[in-house]
Amino acid sequence: MPAESSRVRSTNETRDRILDVALDVLGENPDAGMGDIAAAAGVVRRTVYGHFPSRLDLIRTLTERAVTEMTAVLTEAEANAIDAAADAAWVEFIARVWPVAHRYRVLLALRRGEYGDAIHSLLGPLDDLLAALVKRGQDSDVFAQHLPAGILSQLAYGTVFTIADNDRTTRARGARAATITSLLMLGVPEARAIALVDDQP
């Protein structure tokens, strides 16, 4: 039994290492193949395919992991800002989700490619939570109402990923820029957006 447990643990560690390395490799080159990922992870291609039968399976797993992490962050941010205005809740969410968005920034590029439909469907629960937050802001006249909440939330959140994808080194500055820019896209006046961000601990 202990040997079996050790084998399972080792298998899970290898799988997690492949996923972590895949994020790095794909982050540098979204077109990287399974062989590139295997080489970077220090394993043979057969090992990668043993865990992920196709590149799509690997992308799906990365997306599922991203959705789980980002959903947890949004849920916690909403709980912490339950009595706050929607724009303040948005700032809390972006501050907490920035490291996650930065880590999974490659999904933005992959979402525009052949895996777009798969990624889009997996991101559905997170999209719904973001739309609900934006709708709360629209209902209280905090966010603009010229677009439906679902579209507006995607535009604002897409901005966060775009800035994360172009900010490889200055993460603190990038997080500030992403938060202010996304607030502006949501219709928050610039002075209010800057004040909200500067009030963050």
C-alpha positions, 0 to 999 in steps of 0.5 A, a space after each residue: 500500500 505505501 509503495 502504491 501511494 508513493 507511485 501515485 504521488 510521484 505520478 501526480 508530481 510529474 503531471 503537475 510539473 508538466 503543467 507548470 512547465 507547459 505554462 512557461 513554455 507556452 507563455 513564451 511560444 503559444 505554438 510550442 509542441 508537446 515535444 518542446 514541453 517534454 524537453 523543458 520538463 526533462 521527460 520523454 514525449 511518451 510521458 507527456 502523452 501518458 498524462 495528456 493524450 493530446 495537446 487539446 487535453 493539456 490546454 483543457 487541463 490548464 484552463 480548468 486549473 486557471 478557472 478553479 483558481 480565478 473563480 476562488 479569487 473572485 468568490 473571495 474578493 466578492 465576499 470581502 467586498 460584499 458591502 462595497 460598491 461594485 467598482 471597489 469589489 472589482 479592484 479587490 478582485 483584480 488585485 488578487 487575481 493579477 498573479 493568476 492572470 499573469 501566470 495563465 496569460 497564454 490562455 488569451 493567445 490560445 483562446 484566439 486560436 484553434 482551442 478557442 471554443 474549448 477554452 471559452 466553454 470552460 471559462 463559462 462559470 467565471 464569465 458568469 460571475 464576472 458578468 454578475 459583478 458588472 451587472 451589480 455595478 450597472 444596476 447601481 449606476 457605478 458601471 456604464 450601461 451601453 453594453 450588456 454586462 456579459 460583453 462589458 465584463 469580457 472587454 474589461 477582463 480581456 484588458 487585464 489579460 492583454 496587459 499581463 501578456 505584455 508585462 513580463 517583468 514590472 508586475 506591480 506597475 502592470 497590475 496598477 495599469 490593468 486595474 485602472 484601464 479595466 475600470 475605465 473600460 467599465 465606465 468608471 471616471 478616471 479620478 475615481 479609478 485612480 483613487 480606488 487603486 491608490 487606496 489599495 493596501 
